[in-house]
């Protein structure tokens, strides 16, 4: 039996919430009339800038199912890990996702570089 997915993803509506949470402090400070933002607000805005500057990726649902791949090449379904060579929902996801582990590693490096600047 496959292991449980260690990378459970949030539901879609959380993306909007997370974006707002990064923006909220700066908006509150500006509405309060501050002329200079706090360091925490600046850091949150910097993270938003990284998100907005990151490459946009479109995905396709395979057989109505979401799959994910991390920077180490781990392939996961909604709840379970997809072992190497194993199909997922009757789809050869390993062939479909070939090379995407490297792309995930590249994106992760860009996010991490943005956090440090």
C-alpha positions as a printed NumPy array, in Angstrom:
array([[  0.   ,   0.   ,   0.   ],
       [  1.218,   3.525,  -0.769],
       [  2.333,   5.901,   1.952],
       [  0.193,   8.885,   2.917],
       [  0.855,  12.107,   1.016],
       [  3.205,  14.266,   3.17 ],
       [  2.472,  17.288,   0.947],
       [ -1.284,  17.706,   1.407],
       [ -2.327,  20.801,  -0.512],
       [ -4.852,  23.329,   0.693],
       [ -8.168,  23.923,  -0.951],
       [ -8.276,  26.625,  -3.619],
       [-10.013,  29.246,  -1.494],
       [ -6.988,  29.348,   0.821],
       [ -4.834,  30.969,  -1.856],
       [ -6.941,  34.115,  -1.74 ],
       [ -6.848,  34.064,   2.041],
       [ -3.061,  33.666,   2.089],
       [ -2.625,  36.496,  -0.428],
       [ -4.864,  38.764,   1.652],
       [ -3.019,  37.875,   4.863],
       [  0.25 ,  39.027,   3.269],
       [ -1.392,  42.277,   2.129],
       [ -3.543,  43.063,   5.185],
       [ -0.899,  44.563,   7.506],
       [  0.365,  47.011,   4.874],
       [ -3.19 ,  48.052,   4.014],
       [ -4.021,  48.58 ,   7.687],
       [ -0.937,  50.694,   8.231],
       [ -1.635,  52.821,   5.146],
       [ -5.286,  53.288,   6.177],
       [ -4.072,  54.398,   9.611],
       [ -2.089,  57.167,   7.898],
       [  1.412,  55.789,   8.399],
       [  3.903,  57.192,   5.944],
       [  6.387,  54.342,   6.403],
       [  5.501,  50.678,   6.659],
       [  6.756,  48.439,   9.45 ],
       [  9.408,  45.835,   8.68 ],
       [  6.843,  43.06 ,   9.035],
       [  4.545,  44.742,   6.5  ],
       [  7.463,  45.242,   4.106],
       [  8.435,  41.571,   4.439],
       [  4.872,  40.5  ,   3.674],
       [  4.772,  42.746,   0.604],
       [  8.144,  41.354,  -0.506],
       [  6.673,  37.843,  -0.369],
       [  3.704,  38.981,  -2.446],
       [  6.138,  40.419,  -4.978],
       [  7.916,  37.07 ,  -5.191],
       [  4.566,  35.331,  -5.772],
       [  3.57 ,  37.843,  -8.436],
       [  6.947,  37.693, -10.192],
       [  7.117,  33.879, -10.186],
       [  6.387,  32.031, -13.406],
       [  2.749,  31.12 , -13.776],
       [  2.062,  27.446, -14.277],
       [ -1.114,  25.995, -15.681],
       [ -2.052,  22.47 , -14.805],
       [ -4.357,  19.885, -16.224],
       [ -6.37 ,  17.444, -14.191],
       [ -5.62 ,  13.877, -15.154],
       [ -8.714,  11.71 , -15.097],
       [-10.363,  14.264, -12.808],
       [ -7.604,  13.873, -10.223],
       [ -4.941,  16.238,  -8.927],
       [ -1.343,  15.075,  -8.712],
       [  1.69 ,  16.896,  -7.414],
       [  5.46 ,  16.593,  -7.646],
       [  8.032,  18.131,  -5.336],
       [ 11.609,  19.259,  -5.899],
       [ 12.957,  15.785,  -5.055],
       [ 10.684,  14.116,  -7.627],
       [  8.188,  12.727,  -5.113],
       [  4.86 ,  12.227,  -6.902],
       [  1.712,  12.43 ,  -4.807],
       [ -1.997,  12.125,  -5.347],
       [ -4.533,  13.837,  -3.128],
       [ -3.944,  11.43 ,  -0.243],
       [ -1.224,   8.947,  -1.2  ],
       [  2.314,   8.843,  -2.551],
       [  2.616,   7.419,  -6.057],
       [  5.543,   5.017,  -5.95 ],
       [  8.069,   5.094,  -8.843],
       [  6.679,   3.325, -11.884],
       [  3.202,   3.07 , -10.377],
       [  0.253,   4.469, -12.321],
       [ -2.19 ,   6.82 , -10.659],
       [ -5.876,   6.625, -11.553],
       [ -4.828,   4.469, -14.545],
       [ -2.501,   7.223, -15.817],
       [  1.259,   6.794, -16.244],
       [  2.025,   9.914, -14.216],
       [  5.751,   9.188, -14.148],
       [  5.97 ,   9.669, -17.917],
       [  3.658,  12.696, -17.869],
       [  5.626,  14.385, -15.049],
       [  9.105,  13.526, -16.316],
       [ 11.382,  16.535, -15.729],
       [  8.915,  18.374, -13.504],
       [ 10.838,  17.573, -10.312],
       [ 13.687,  19.708, -11.685],
       [ 11.225,  22.474, -12.582],
       [  9.805,  22.368,  -9.042],
       [ 13.36 ,  22.639,  -7.64 ],
       [ 14.009,  25.666,  -9.853],
       [ 10.809,  27.365,  -8.707],
       [ 11.621,  26.624,  -5.061],
       [ 15.076,  28.213,  -5.49 ],
       [ 13.472,  31.348,  -6.978],
       [ 11.056,  31.634,  -4.049],
       [ 13.87 ,  31.179,  -1.549],
       [ 16.017,  33.786,  -3.32 ],
       [ 13.081,  36.215,  -3.184],
       [ 12.629,  35.702,   0.546],
       [ 16.263,  36.71 ,   1.188],
       [ 16.25 ,  39.929,  -0.813]])
